[in-house]
Amino acid sequence: MSNLSGISQPLLPELAAPLLSPRPRQTGITSVLDKGLGFQVLQDLVDLAGPFVDLVKLGWGTSALYPPHVLAKKIALLRGADVAVCPGGTLLEIAWARARTDAFFGFARDVGFTDIEVSDGTYCIPTRTKLELIERAARLGFRVVSEVGKKASEDDARLTLAARVTMVRQEIDAGAWKVIIEGRESGTVGIYDGRGAVQANLVDALIARIGLTSLVFEAPQRSQQVWLLRRFGPDVSFGNVPPDEVLSLATLRCGLRSDTAGPALPEVSSASPDTSSAGAFLSV
C-alpha cells in the first residue's frame, strides 16, 4: 500500500496547473457562501478544499446571530488556513439603514474579519454614501469587495449596461479590490435571466469595458460556471459558490470534468499502452 503521508500538493499537479498559483490570487477567485456551517463542517471544507478557496462569506446577517465563541473559532480557522472571511453585504446595509455603521465596523474589527462587502442590493443607498462606505472600510484596513446589482429582479432589470460600468469603475476608484456582479443565491438576476441562463451580450460588454480581473460573478449554478469558464477561461472569479461545490468548480477550472475538458483526448494506441503504475503517480 502506498504511503500518502506528507503529500502537500495535489496529485498529478501538471493537470491542475491553472489552480496552482499561490494565494492571495488576483484572478480565478472562488468565494464560498456560508449560510451557517458548523465548525466541524467548515474544518472538513478547509482540510479537503482549502487551497481552492479564496474567501468565505458568512451570508447576509448570519454572523450577528452566532454564539461569539463559535464565530471566533470559525474566523480563526479560516485565517489560519490563509482564507479571507467577510460578513454578508446585507448586514452592512441594515446597519446603515439603522444608523449603526460605527457599531458594524467595530464588530467586524473585533471579531477579526479580513474583508468587508459593501452592497446596495437591499436598500437604496445613495451612490456617494456607498462610495464613502467603501473608502471608510479600506481606511480601516479591510480589503473591500463591493457589489453592483439589485436583489429584486425588477429593480436589477432597470440597470443599464452604462450604469453598471459606471458603478464598477467608481467603486474600484473608491478602493474596492473586486466588484461582485449580483446574481443572488438563485442565479436568476444580474447577468442571468429568470431561468438562470447567462445573458451573453451583457457579460461580453461588461468584460470588454471593465476587464476580467476586477469582476467577480455570482454563479451558483454549474451551468453558469461552465458557460463563463468556456467563454473566458480559468481566470474567471466566482461568488456564492456552495461549500459542497468547491471541488466541483475546481475540476471545471482545471479541465478535469467533461464540461470543460476541451477536445476529446487522442486515442491511446494499443501498440504503446500506458504502463505507468499508481505508485508512479503518487510519487509525483
N, C-alpha and C positions, 0 to 999 in steps of 0.2 A: 504494500500500500504506500502511495506517495505521501511524503510529509509536506503539508501545506503551511506549517508554522513559519512565521516570519515573512510571508508574502505580503508586500505592501502595495504592489502595483497590480492593476487588472491583468489577467492572463491574456496572452496574445496582444500586447499593447499596440502593435502596429495596426491592428484592426480598429482600435478605439482612438486613434490619433487625434481626431477633432476635439476630443474632450480632455486631452491630457495637459492642456495649458494650466499653469498654476493659478490658484486664486490669490488675490482678487481678480477675477476675469472682467474684462471690459465688454466683451461680446459673448454671445452664447449663454446668457444668464438664464438660470432656472430659479424662479421664485415660487415657493410652495405655499399654498393656503392651508393653514392650520385652523380648523374650526373648533378645536377643543381636544386635541390629542392628549392622552395620558402620558405621564413621564416615561414609562417603560416603552410605550409605542414609539415615542419620539426617539428614545435611545436606540431602538431597533432600526428606525429610519437612518439615524446617523451612522450606526455600525454598518448597515447594508449599502447605503447610497450616499453617505455624507459627501464624498468628493464631487458628486454631481449636483449638489445643492448649493446655491449662492446666497439665498435669502429665504427666511421663513417669516411669513406674515401671520400674526395672530389676528385672525379675521375680525372685522367690524369692531365691536366694543367688547369682545370676549375677555381681553386682558384685564379689564376693570372688574371682572367678576371672579378672577382666580383667587384661591387662597394664596396669600402673599408668599408663603414658603414654596409653593408649587411653581408659581411664576418665576421666582428667583432661581429655582433649580433648572427650569427649562431654559431660561436665558443663559445661565452659566454653562449648561451643556452645549448649547449652540455656539456660544462664543469660544468655548474651549475646543470646538471642532472647526473653528475658522468659518463658521456660517453666520452671516449677518441676520439680525432679527429686528422686526418693527411691529408696532401696533397697526391695526387697520386704519385707513384714512377716515372712515366714518366716525371713529372715536374723536379725532381732532375736529371734525366738522361739528359734532354735537357739543364739544367743549366750547367751540367758538360761538355757536348759537346760544349757549347758556352763559356766555361771558366768563368762561373758565379756562381760557387758554394758558394763563400762568400756571394754574394747577396741573394742566395736562403736561406741559413741558417739565415741570418739577417731578411729576410722576415718572415720565419717560426717562429722565436723567437718573432718578433714584433707583429704579429697578434695573437699569443697565441696557436699555435698548440702544442699538447701534445706529439704526436708521429711523427716519420718520417719513411716513407717507402723507402728502398734502393733496387733498382732493376736494372737489366741489360737486360730487355726483348726487348728493342728497339734498344739500341746501344751496341756495343761490348766493354764494359768497361773492361779493364784488371782486372783480379782477385785481384791482390794486391791493385789496386785503389778502387775497390768496398769494400774490407775489410777495407781500410783506411777511406772510407766514413762512414761505419758503426761505426767504432771506434770514428770518429770525432763527429757524431751525438750523440753518447752515452756520450761523454765527455761534450758536450754542454747541457746535461740534458734532452735530448729527450729519450723517450722509442723507441727502434728501432724494426721495423718489416721489415725483408728483404724478398726477393722473389727469387726463383730459377725457371728458365724456360724461354723460349723464346716465344714471341707473334706470330711469324711466325711458322706455323705448321711444315714446312720442316726443320727449324733450331732446333726446340724443339725435333723433332724426332731423331736428331743426338745425343742427350744427353743420355748417357748410365746410367744405374742404379748406377754404381760405381761413375760416375761423379756427379750425383745428391746427392748421400750420402756424398761425399767429400765436395761439396759446402755447404750443410746444416751444416755439422759439423764445417767447417771453419767459417761460418758466426755466428754461435752460440758462438764459441770461441772469435770472434771479438767483441761480445757484443749485438747480436740480441736477443731480447726477444722471438720472434716467427719467423718462416720461412714459408712463403707462398709458396705453390706449385702452380705454374702458371696454370690457367685454362681458363683465359680470361673471358670476359663478356658472351661469347657464350658457354663456357664449352666444347670446342672442341680441346684443346691441352693439353699437360702435361699428366695427368693420364687418359685422355679420348681419345677415337679415334675420327675420323672426324664426327661421327654421335652423339657424346656425351655419348657413352657407356663407363662405367668405365673399365679400364684395370686392372683386379683384381690382376694378378700376380705382376704388378708393385707396386700397392698400398700395398699389403701384404708385399712385400720385403722392401719397404721404412719404413713401421712401424716396421717391425722386426728389422731393423738396427738402426733406429733413435728413435723409440718410438712415442707414440701418443701426448704427452704433448707439444713437441716443434713445431708441424706442424699445419699449417692452410691450409685447402683445399679450393681453389676457386671452388665453386659448385653452379652455378646459377640455375641449373635445379632441379626441385623437385625430379626427378627420381634419380639423383646423390646423393642428400641429403639422400633419403630413403635408397639407397644401402649402403652408408657409415655408417649410423646410425644402420642399421640392422647388419652390419658386426662388428662394433666396439663399439656400444653403444652410450649413450647421451653425452659423453665427447669429441666427435669429434668437432674440431673447423672449422668454415666455413667462407670464404671470398666471396666478390662480391655478397652478398645477396641483392636482390632488396628490397627497403624500404617497398613495399606493400606485401612482403612475410615474414616479420619478425614474425608475429604471426603464420603464417602457419608453419614455421620452428620450432617455439616454441612448437606447438602441436605435431609435429613429434618427437621432443626430449622427450616430456612427455608421449608419447604413447596415446595422445588424438586425434589421427587420425587413420583411419583404417590401413593405410600403415605400421604403427609401433606399433599397439595396442597389438601385441602378440597373444597368443592363444585366441580363442573365449571365451567370458565371459560365466560362467556357467548359465544355465537356472534358472530363479527365480521360485521357487515353488509357485504354486497358493495357497497353504495352508498357506504360510507365506509371504504375499505381503509386499512390501516396503511401509510403511505408513508415511515415513518422509515427511515433507512439505517443500516447497520452503523457507518458513520463517526460518526453521531449518538450511538449507544450508547457508542462508545469515547471520546467527549468528555465523558461524564458525570463 
